[in-house]
Amino acid sequence: MNSKNELVISINGLRMMYGDTYVLRGIDLDVHQGEIIGYIGPNGAGKSTTIKAMLGLVEGYSGEIRIFGSDISNGDISYKSRIGYVPETAELYDALTASEYLTFIGNLYGLSDEQAEWKAKRLIDLFGLSDVYQSRISSYSKGMKQKVLLVSSLLHNPDVLFLDEPLSGLDANSVIVVKEILAQLARQGKTIFYSSHIMDVVEKISNRIILLDGGEIIADGSFAELKEKSQVGSLEAIFNQLTGFHEHQNIAKQFVSIVQEV
């Protein structure tokens, strides 16, 4: 971490309950400009809740979230103009064409129709979707919709990008392209908060990995640092070691034995 870089996100004592259960149990986290944060953990660990809290999409948390130096609970939502977001599951306006949808999103972020169309068309072309740019999104495959979402999150040149399973449905070539896009954005000072279950991708693109389990941060460091502490070779192995999940081989063996029954 480069301490001279701007502190972009600061979370102190973040707690969140759903019903009688704590989903977040006191998250403390500082994120600086230009970092690619790999935010990982088992299902239910609190990853998406953390992101939604930072985006102002959930209420009822305790603790403090500061983005660009301002407490987001103060009612000022101007910080949202400087962030982009790709949710894990998104509801696109399927009745619109990609052109109409991206122009609409651009308008929400203050771009004129001409600016939004000019940028969106060129970005969509680079993703290989020029032939269907004027087609309704309802005709798109999952991977095509994901590309539209990625474009929509970047159209306004945000300073911070929140990505929740952003590679879902993408073909291998597009995954390579998106990984390189993220690396180049980070080099230009953009901050990327990346949540995924795909460990090898998180391992390769993140310069800092944060492992969440049971609503608490249980590891925080570069892949090399986590590897040195855990004495195992891959992020998946580190994940299994730190979260106490050692049953994968046994479960897989039982699964395969059932499949092979006659």
C-alpha positions as CSV (number, residue, x, y, z in Angstrom):
1,M,0.0,0.0,0.0
2,N,1.3,3.5,-0.9
3,S,0.5,5.7,2.1
4,K,1.0,8.9,0.0
5,N,-2.1,7.9,-2.1
6,E,-5.4,9.5,-1.2
7,L,-7.6,7.6,1.3
8,V,-10.6,6.9,-0.8
9,I,-12.7,4.6,1.5
10,S,-12.6,4.5,5.3
11,I,-14.8,2.1,7.3
12,N,-14.8,2.0,11.1
13,G,-16.7,-0.4,13.3
14,L,-19.2,-1.3,10.6
15,R,-21.9,-3.6,12.0
16,M,-25.1,-4.8,10.3
17,M,-27.9,-7.1,11.5
18,Y,-30.5,-8.9,9.4
19,G,-33.2,-10.0,11.9
20,D,-31.4,-11.3,15.0
21,T,-28.2,-12.2,13.2
22,Y,-25.1,-10.0,12.7
23,V,-24.0,-10.1,9.1
24,L,-21.2,-7.7,9.7
25,R,-19.4,-7.7,13.1
26,G,-17.2,-4.7,13.2
27,I,-15.4,-4.1,9.9
28,D,-12.5,-1.7,9.9
29,L,-11.0,-1.0,6.6
30,D,-9.0,1.8,4.8
31,V,-8.7,1.7,1.0
32,H,-6.3,4.0,-0.9
33,Q,-6.3,5.4,-4.4
34,G,-5.1,2.9,-7.1
35,E,-5.6,-0.2,-5.0
36,I,-7.3,-3.3,-6.5
37,I,-9.0,-4.9,-3.5
38,G,-10.0,-8.5,-3.8
39,Y,-12.8,-8.9,-1.3
40,I,-13.5,-12.6,-0.8
41,G,-15.2,-14.9,1.6
42,P,-17.8,-17.8,1.9
43,N,-21.4,-17.3,1.0
44,G,-23.0,-15.3,3.8
45,A,-19.7,-13.8,5.0
46,G,-21.0,-10.2,4.4
47,K,-19.3,-9.3,1.1
48,S,-22.3,-8.0,-0.8
49,T,-23.7,-6.3,2.4
50,T,-20.4,-4.4,2.8
51,I,-20.6,-3.2,-0.8
52,K,-24.2,-2.3,-0.6
53,A,-23.6,-0.3,2.6
54,M,-20.9,1.7,0.9
55,L,-23.2,2.4,-2.1
56,G,-26.0,3.6,0.2
57,L,-28.2,0.7,-0.8
58,V,-28.9,-0.6,2.7
59,E,-29.7,1.2,5.9
60,G,-29.6,0.3,9.5
61,Y,-25.9,-0.3,9.9
62,S,-23.9,1.1,12.8
63,G,-20.4,2.5,12.5
64,E,-19.0,4.9,10.0
65,I,-18.4,4.8,6.3
66,R,-16.4,7.6,4.7
67,I,-16.0,7.9,1.0
68,F,-13.8,10.7,-0.5
69,G,-13.5,12.0,3.1
70,S,-17.3,12.4,3.7
71,D,-19.5,10.4,6.0
72,I,-22.1,8.9,3.6
73,S,-24.8,9.0,6.3
74,N,-24.9,12.8,6.1
75,G,-27.5,12.7,3.3
76,D,-25.1,14.0,0.6
77,I,-25.2,11.5,-2.3
78,S,-22.9,13.5,-4.6
79,Y,-20.2,10.9,-4.0
80,K,-22.3,8.5,-6.1
81,S,-21.4,10.5,-9.2
82,R,-17.8,9.3,-8.8
83,I,-18.4,5.6,-8.4
84,G,-19.4,2.8,-10.7
85,Y,-21.1,-0.5,-9.8
86,V,-21.6,-3.9,-11.3
87,P,-24.0,-5.9,-9.1
88,E,-23.9,-9.7,-8.8
89,T,-27.4,-9.9,-10.2
90,A,-28.7,-7.0,-12.1
91,E,-32.1,-6.2,-13.6
92,L,-31.5,-4.5,-16.9
93,Y,-34.3,-2.8,-18.8
94,D,-34.7,-5.6,-21.2
95,A,-37.2,-3.8,-23.4
96,L,-34.6,-1.1,-24.3
97,T,-31.8,-1.5,-26.8
98,A,-28.2,-1.3,-25.5
99,S,-28.0,2.1,-27.2
100,E,-31.1,3.4,-25.3
101,Y,-30.1,1.8,-22.0
102,L,-26.5,3.2,-22.0
103,T,-27.7,6.7,-23.1
104,F,-30.2,6.6,-20.2
105,I,-27.4,5.6,-17.7
106,G,-25.1,8.3,-19.1
107,N,-27.9,10.9,-18.6
108,L,-28.2,9.8,-14.9
109,Y,-24.5,10.5,-14.5
110,G,-24.8,13.9,-16.1
111,L,-23.7,13.1,-19.7
112,S,-25.6,14.5,-22.6
113,D,-27.3,12.2,-25.1
114,E,-24.5,12.9,-27.5
115,Q,-21.7,12.3,-25.0
116,A,-23.2,9.1,-23.8
117,E,-23.9,7.7,-27.2
118,W,-20.4,8.7,-28.5
119,K,-18.7,6.9,-25.6
120,A,-21.0,3.9,-25.3
121,K,-21.0,3.0,-29.0
122,R,-17.2,2.9,-29.1
123,L,-16.9,0.9,-25.9
124,I,-19.6,-1.6,-27.1
125,D,-17.7,-2.0,-30.4
126,L,-14.5,-2.9,-28.4
127,F,-16.5,-5.6,-26.7
128,G,-17.6,-7.0,-30.0
129,L,-21.3,-6.1,-29.7
130,S,-21.6,-3.5,-32.5
131,D,-24.0,-5.8,-34.5
132,V,-26.5,-5.9,-31.7
133,Y,-26.1,-2.4,-30.3
134,Q,-29.5,-1.4,-31.6
135,S,-31.2,-4.7,-30.6
136,R,-33.3,-5.2,-27.4
137,I,-31.4,-6.4,-24.4
138,S,-34.0,-9.1,-24.0
139,S,-32.4,-10.9,-26.9
140,Y,-28.9,-10.8,-25.3
141,S,-27.1,-13.8,-23.7
142,K,-25.9,-13.5,-20.1
143,G,-22.4,-12.6,-21.2
144,M,-23.6,-9.9,-23.6
145,K,-25.7,-8.4,-20.8
146,Q,-22.6,-8.5,-18.5
147,K,-20.6,-6.5,-21.1
148,V,-23.4,-3.9,-21.2
149,L,-23.3,-3.7,-17.4
150,L,-19.5,-3.2,-17.4
151,V,-19.8,-0.4,-20.0
152,S,-22.6,1.3,-18.0
153,S,-20.4,1.2,-14.8
154,L,-17.5,2.9,-16.6
155,L,-19.3,5.3,-18.9
156,H,-18.9,8.3,-16.6
157,N,-15.2,7.6,-15.8
158,P,-15.7,6.9,-12.1
159,D,-12.9,7.2,-9.5
160,V,-14.0,4.0,-7.6
161,L,-15.4,0.9,-9.2
162,F,-17.4,-1.7,-7.1
163,L,-17.5,-5.0,-8.9
164,D,-19.5,-8.0,-7.6
165,E,-18.8,-11.1,-9.7
166,P,-18.1,-8.9,-12.8
167,L,-16.8,-11.8,-15.0
168,S,-20.0,-13.8,-14.7
169,G,-21.0,-15.2,-18.1
170,L,-18.0,-13.8,-20.0
171,D,-16.1,-15.8,-22.5
172,A,-12.4,-16.5,-22.0
173,N,-11.1,-13.7,-24.3
174,S,-13.4,-11.2,-22.7
175,V,-12.2,-12.2,-19.2
176,I,-8.6,-11.5,-20.3
177,V,-9.6,-8.1,-21.7
178,V,-11.5,-7.1,-18.6
179,K,-8.6,-8.1,-16.3
180,E,-6.3,-5.9,-18.4
181,I,-8.8,-3.0,-18.3
182,L,-8.9,-3.2,-14.5
183,A,-5.1,-3.3,-14.3
184,Q,-4.8,-0.2,-16.5
185,L,-7.5,1.7,-14.6
186,A,-5.7,1.0,-11.4
187,R,-2.4,2.3,-12.8
188,Q,-4.2,5.5,-13.7
189,G,-5.2,5.9,-10.1
190,K,-8.7,4.4,-10.1
191,T,-9.7,2.3,-7.1
192,I,-11.3,-1.1,-7.7
193,F,-13.2,-3.0,-5.0
194,Y,-13.6,-6.5,-6.5
195,S,-15.7,-9.3,-5.0
196,S,-15.7,-12.8,-6.5
197,H,-15.7,-16.5,-5.8
198,I,-13.2,-17.1,-8.7
199,M,-10.0,-17.4,-6.6
200,D,-7.5,-17.6,-9.4
201,V,-8.8,-14.3,-10.9
202,V,-8.7,-12.5,-7.5
203,E,-5.2,-13.9,-7.0
204,K,-4.0,-12.5,-10.3
205,I,-5.6,-9.1,-10.4
206,S,-5.6,-7.9,-6.8
207,N,-2.7,-6.1,-5.2
208,R,-4.5,-6.5,-1.8
209,I,-6.8,-9.3,-0.7
210,I,-9.2,-9.1,2.2
211,L,-10.8,-12.3,3.4
212,L,-14.1,-12.0,5.2
213,D,-15.6,-14.8,7.3
214,G,-18.6,-14.6,9.6
215,G,-18.9,-10.9,9.1
216,E,-15.3,-10.2,10.2
217,I,-12.0,-9.6,8.4
218,I,-9.7,-12.6,9.1
219,A,-6.9,-11.8,6.6
220,D,-5.7,-8.6,4.9
221,G,-2.6,-8.3,2.7
222,S,-1.1,-9.0,-0.7
223,F,-1.2,-12.5,-2.1
224,A,2.5,-12.9,-1.4
225,E,2.0,-11.9,2.3
226,L,-1.0,-14.2,2.8
227,K,0.9,-17.1,1.1
228,E,3.9,-16.5,3.4
229,K,1.7,-16.5,6.5
230,S,-0.3,-19.6,5.5
231,Q,2.5,-21.6,4.0
232,V,0.2,-22.9,1.2
233,G,0.5,-22.3,-2.5
234,S,-2.8,-20.9,-3.9
235,L,-5.4,-18.4,-2.8
236,E,-7.9,-21.2,-2.8
237,A,-5.8,-23.2,-0.4
238,I,-5.3,-20.1,1.8
239,F,-9.1,-19.5,1.7
240,N,-9.8,-23.1,2.8
241,Q,-7.2,-23.0,5.5
242,L,-8.3,-19.7,7.1
243,T,-12.1,-20.4,6.8
244,G,-11.7,-23.9,8.2
245,F,-13.2,-25.6,5.1
246,H,-11.4,-28.9,4.6
247,E,-14.2,-31.1,3.5
248,H,-14.0,-30.4,-0.3
249,Q,-12.2,-33.6,-1.2
250,N,-14.5,-35.8,1.0
251,I,-17.7,-34.1,-0.3
252,A,-16.5,-34.5,-3.9
253,K,-15.7,-38.1,-3.3
254,Q,-19.1,-38.9,-2.0
255,F,-20.8,-36.9,-4.8
256,V,-18.9,-38.8,-7.5
257,S,-19.6,-42.2,-5.8
258,I,-23.4,-41.4,-5.9
259,V,-23.2,-40.3,-9.5
260,Q,-21.6,-43.6,-10.4
261,E,-24.1,-45.8,-8.6
262,V,-26.1,-48.2,-10.8
